[in-house]
Amino acid sequence: MPPKKEENPEEQMRKKFRAKCQFRALGRLVLVNRYWLIEGVDEYKGVDDVKRRVTQVIRTKQLKKRLLDIQDKALLNKPAAERTYQEQQYLYRKLGDLKCFKRYPKNVRRKLAAATYFKYYGPNRVIVRQHHEAHAMYFIVNGDVTVSQLFYDDLLQQYVSVDVDTMTTGDMFGDVSLLHNTPRTSTVTTNGHCELLALMKEDFKYTLQALVQKQWDEVRRAMSAFTYFDGLDEMTRREGCITAKMKSYAPNETLLGDGEGVANFVYFVLSGRCQMIESLQVSITTHLGRNHYTLYDPYRRDDRESDTKLGWSQTVTEGGDEGPAISNMVLKPPSDILPRGSVRLSDSIPVSEAPQKPKAAPVNLRTYFMQVVMFNPGSTFGFGENMRDRRIVALTPVDCMLLPKVWLLQRNTANIWTRIQHYLEKKIPTKKQLFKEFVSARRWQEFRDQVVSDVVARSNAVNFTTVHDVPYSIRIEEMLDI
């Protein structure tokens, strides 16, 4: 038997060091994932440790709401090549209806369920870091994350981190960096306990690359539809496509306002029409058979003025206060600022309003809705306009491209975004001006009813027509004035 060849001491040290590193990595992995590994701990049956029993009951209630149990997570940590056909089918049934997967066809969902891996990150953990190499894309199963970017501050003469977005269950990130083989453009940090599904770079090529390329082309075409981006270079356009979001809205769905919408993003309307609606609180008093209207705004001291004090000596009969009044104003911006917009408003500069302590509302208070502005394809909004008591609602199916406001202001070529913001602030009317439009509509309604009454009274012919002879749909439209 030949003598055993002695190993090189340097090789022995290298092997020992590699084994030590692997053991430490395994220990760190167990510590990091201990949050979900405790799901498999046997139930504690004792009665002495009350604190442990309470913790167990609370954890059990939380586990019932979770989509993935410990067996599912263990299976998702198994190498994809070693998963059997039955295991792949089980994962598809378990993950196929996830919110983050529903956007894909069924065959793509099958591939994703068979190729993704489970990842857990604790609070305040960095998942991907800006400028680092991309190795995977991620789907959020549970939890939420904050997306931040480094921008150079000319005043501080240094780079500062700015939060640009928040993602939650059903969102995904990291796909574009894999598509173009570029470093990460943002840093993603967990806000709490976060569970994700990771798709590795090698698996991305045959599962999602074609779909992501199609979505990328769609965003690029959307940016090309606006002349604002013509002066951007190729690298900046690519950054814009990475940070952009494509959103679709159904009729009557709220785009922005009432707590809805994506914060700190600017909306670019690609197709469809939407409107900005503002609610007015109007106090109604009756004197000598006529109605008098008073604008009520609890956040301003000087808005509780009657129409007579404001120079609008308006009186309306009892029959003139049915239904909301809608202002049919359309915004048409100048071509040098909004070349493709189609919104038009009265030329009035809004008064800056400092919030005051709300006052007690009067008893006879009614809420009316005024249409402030119409947004058509080519319009843009979300630059920080005053949205108090306002919301933007889709009239038809609407498609929008959303870009981070901070990203746009960092690339403020020819001061274009500041000019658009100033234009919107100047053209959107104040609450008082909307109230004046409301009173004018009531004045016209009273005058119309009075003219009709006079003509009917002077007529000698016997008229047997009643209101019931008018089609019901016409009566609804006339009463509500929608």
Secondary structure, DSSP 4 states (H G I P E B T S, - for coil): -PPPPPPPHHHHHHHHHHHHHHHHHHHHHHHHTHHHHGGGSPPP--SS-HHHHHHHHHHHHHHHT-S--HHHHHHHTS-GGG--HHHHHHHHHHHTT-TTTTTS-HHHHHHHHHH-EEEEE-TT-EEE-TTSPP-EEEEEEES-EEEEEEEEETTTTEEEEEEEEEE-TT-EE-HHHHHHT---SSEEEESS-EEEEEEEHHHHHHHTHHHHHHHHHHHHHHHHTSGGGTT--HHHHHHHHHH-EEEEE-TT-EEEBTTBS-TTEEEEEEES-EEEEEEEEEEEEEETTEEEEEEE-TT-SS---BTTTTT----EEGGG--S-----------TTT-TT--------PPPP----PPPPPPSSEEEEEEEEEEE-TT-EE-SS---TTEEEEESS-EEEEEEEHHHHHHT-GGGHHHHHHHHHHHHSPPHHHHHHHHHHHHHHHHHHHHHHHHHHHH--S-----GGGS-HHHHHHHHH--
